């Protein structure tokens, strides 16, 4: 019971803290005297995974709104202005949703780094458990760098971020940093399934970093049909954002009507009408608040292999990776962003970070 309570105190404290990158961590939370026993690391590991789900889920949903996968429901009379900014690509640096995304990624970075630091100060009786913690810490620390690289930017078309109050790193530099952590995660495990996941995550990272030979090499060793995906898992307290804003939980945002046709539905596009007498559609891929979102799956790994080999077009990817946050980076790499010049193709480093960090012009 003590371990469970400690876990929820940790997560609740992060949720209530105005967390920014240039602090060591929320005051009074996760101090050196806490979580310093082998038995506490399961709670720390779960905290890292929960924060990843929150960061990736929000990144995927907001990016699908920015990329025009999702659009505002015309029958809704009240929609938050900060979300309409994102829909239009006119994102202020004080936009609350973009700021929240940056914080969530930063919290993931902090929690994974902090867990890795604590491992070195604890004597583990169970060596396999220590390896599992190291694997988790390195994997999710790499995923934090990936999320910064893919979704955060300093200017409208310039991706990249700062971490821990440091200097600005371009998206390419952040992708390279992510790969370094994934390689360390690979060293920490002998589990075949986990190694396949790491190979596929590396393939996805190289793919968006335009290092296609490296992507091909990693994907060849990655997930295949029948293997387990790496997913973001949600709870009723921290629900799937697609369900919450663009599904059965709420239809504030609908699937872009231009994507919905008899042909796309027949090909597997997972949508459903809001009501039988309308032509408005919401996603039905995530049917309840706890529906998991794939970060990397056998299907996506195979799609990477196919595209690198010239056997797949972007339309197929759009259909098969529907509402998974890949449309925005796909638009950028194909130079097919749908909004006019001067609009954001990333989510801006927020105003609060720009004011606190002297490394940002």
PyMOL commands that set and color helices and strands:
alter all, ss='L'
color gray80, all
select helices_A, chain A and resi 2-15+38-66+81-88+96-119+127-151+171-187+192-208+212-219+241-246+257-259+262-266+298-308+314-320+327-333+351-356
alter helices_A, ss='H'
color red, helices_A
select strands_A, chain A and resi 70-72+152-155+158-161+169-170+230-232+253-255+271-273+281-283+293-296+347-348
alter strands_A, ss='S'
color yellow, strands_A
deselect
rebuild
show_as cartoon
